[in-house]
Every structure is written in C-alpha cells, then in structure tokens.
Amino acid sequence: MAKPRKMWHYVPAKPKAPQVPATLKTDLEAKARQLIDENLRPGHVKPPPEDERFNYIADLYGRWYRHYYYFCARYNAPGPNAMSPFFEAKFARMEYTGGGRFNLAFMRHTGQWIEIFQDLSLDDCLAAIRDDPMFQP
C-alpha cells in the first residue's frame, strides 16, 4: 500500500484574544474577593484535620493569567509522604471574550477544563460560581 503524499495546506492565524480593560480587571478582582471572603471561604476552609494523612484546603484566592481569571484553592499536605507541603488547584475559570462578557468553565477531575456557560456577564458568572456545585473547590 502506498504512503499518502505530504501536502502543504493553509492554516489561518488564530484570532487574537481580546484585551481586558483595566477597569474591568479591578472590578472583577474586587467582586471575586468579596465572593471568596463571604461565600466560598466560610464553607470550604476548615481547620486542619486530626489525621495528617489527608490534604485540606488552607486558602482560596483568585488571579489573572492573560485574559483568564482563575479561582484557586491552596491545599496543605501535612502527611509524612507528601512530595510538597502544599499545592494549588484551580477549580473555576472565567475567560474574557470581549464586551464585558465571559465564558465560564470548571476543572474536571481529569485535568480538563469543561466550559459550561458562554457569553455571561460578570455578575452572572459570579452568581454561578457561588450557587452551582460544579464550580466549588
């Protein structure tokens, strides 16, 4: 059987990601900090368990990376076999799509981002993160 011939073909350039306005960045950071402090942290950050074999959430925070805003959990790993004393896990991602709108995704157990909502406003995204159990740490 003959091998298929190699051929060149045109691949168009990816569209550039929209730049996030500075005012939207500061507004999102303030609202996300409020959501974390008032809703997420009281329900998920607990004192260390007595059994040191288990990891536990020590802190919740958010941060920007390019045009994505991530909600992250910092886990402590106190066990004697721990490779590191702590690690970070992202659990929700807001992707800025332009015009003050976002796509909302959660981190699946396989390490893959699953986008559930598209074209949401900032307040709708934060309400979904607060209320939907898919976006909990």
C-alpha positions, 0 to 999 in steps of 0.5 A: 500500500502506498504512503499518502503524499505530504501536502502543504495546506493553509492554516489561518492565524488564530484570532487574537484574544481580546484585551481586558480593560483595566477597569474591568480587571479591578472590578472583577478582582474586587467582586471575586474577593468579596465572593471568596471572603463571604461565600466560598471561604466560610464553607470550604476552609476548615481547620486542619484535620486530626489525621495528617494523612489527608490534604485540606484546603488552607486558602482560596484566592483568585488571579489573572493569567492573560485574559483568564481569571482563575479561582484557586484553592491552596491545599496543605499536605501535612502527611509524612509522604507528601512530595510538597507541603502544599499545592494549588488547584484551580477549580473555576475559570472565567475567560474574557471574550470581549464586551464585558462578557465571559465564558465560564468553565470548571476543572474536571477531575481529569485535568480538563477544563469543561466550559459550561456557560458562554457569553455571561456577564460578570455578575452572572458568572459570579452568581454561578460560581457561588450557587452551582456545585460544579464550580466549588473547590 
